[in-house]
Amino acid sequence: MKLAAKDISISLGNEQIIHDICLEVKAGEFVGLIGPNGSGKSTLLKSIYRVLKPVAGRIFLDGDDLYQLAPRESARRMAVVRQESSVEFDFTVLEMVLMGRSPHKGMFQMDTPEDMHIGKEALARVGMTDYSERSFFSLSGGEKKRVLIARALAQQAELLVLDEPTNHLDVRYQLQVMDLVKQLGIPVLSALHDLNLAAMYCDRLYVLKAGRIVASGCPDEILTADLIREVYEVETDVSIHPVTGKKHIYFFSSFGVT
Ligand SMILES: Nc1ncnc2c1ncn2[C@@H]1O[C@H](COP(=O)(O)OP(=O)(O)OP(=O)(O)O)[C@@H](O)[C@H]1O
């Protein structure tokens, strides 16, 4: 599976939020989308998961124009974990995860034993088995996030789109989710705030500023103190971590507290 977005522009109200963005995620790649608050990461992702149609440009999934595909077909190919989940009714955790199976089934078709197996396995992978019968509404923010990731896993899609998947997670589950996603072996496009996680896990990054891509490439090449200053207006010390061999970013407080 390959995702290619070509010359995407998106407007909201009278304002152009995304300007002529080209982006590609190749088979097996973990691609990160980084940039400050309001730079347009979620807006761009929304156009990729078909919530916001671009005013210009086209998006291709394995050469097929995304907006020409039936919604069920794009749901079979692409799983999404959004930043906020809009769940209207209270479902159990297992029911939430089983919703991930719906693109594979006919209307009103019951869950098969195979669906149940896939759903339970997905819950086990995010460490949420013991919560199967709990109400989704009763979960903490981090627990909800893990369930939504399990739902995306249960969907068994060929491409995963994530909007800040580690938001709300404690450090153990941040690493667990990133490991899990990395191991899937399917292409992943993920908005990320944590630059150290981006450096550790991403094969390539796109850096957004004010709706434009200002840098792209592998983290080792593009994550520099100059780039971070230009994009985030923060001073950093960027080094190579002696154990991981990956870029490690230390942030300096602007109040002189180091
Ligand atoms: N409905 C809307 N009308 C006008 N502007 C909007 C609308 N929705 C979002 N915006 C603006 O679009 C810009 C990009 O927002 P977006 O949520 O894509 O940024 P982001 O990079 O995901 O930010 P964050 O890191 O804070 O989640 C912001 O300036 C936001 O205020």
The ligand as a Gaussian input file, in Angstrom:
#p B3LYP/6-31G(d) Opt

LIG

0 1
 N      -13.332000      25.309000      11.343000
 C      -12.265000      26.101000      11.297000
 N      -12.338000      27.368000      10.804000
 C      -11.257000      28.161000      10.728000
 N      -10.025000      27.776000      11.122000
 C       -9.884000      26.541000      11.617000
 C      -10.991000      25.638000      11.726000
 N      -10.546000      24.472000      12.245000
 C       -9.204000      24.655000      12.448000
 N       -8.827000      25.897000      12.088000
 C       -7.464000      26.457000      12.149000
 O       -6.638000      25.714000      11.279000
 C       -5.287000      25.750000      11.786000
 C       -4.716000      24.359000      11.769000
 O       -5.364000      23.575000      12.777000
 P       -4.966000      22.061000      13.025000
 O       -5.880000      21.529000      14.072000
 O       -4.904000      21.368000      11.737000
 O       -3.484000      22.226000      13.592000
 P       -2.562000      21.137000      14.296000
 O       -1.205000      21.288000      13.687000
 O       -3.183000      19.787000      14.226000
 O       -2.556000      21.685000      15.781000
 P       -2.388000      20.950000      17.199000
 O       -0.946000      20.561000      17.286000
 O       -2.717000      22.068000      18.157000
 O       -3.332000      19.800000      17.282000
 C       -5.367000      26.394000      13.166000
 O       -4.933000      27.734000      13.074000
 C       -6.832000      26.312000      13.515000
 O       -7.218000      27.383000      14.362000

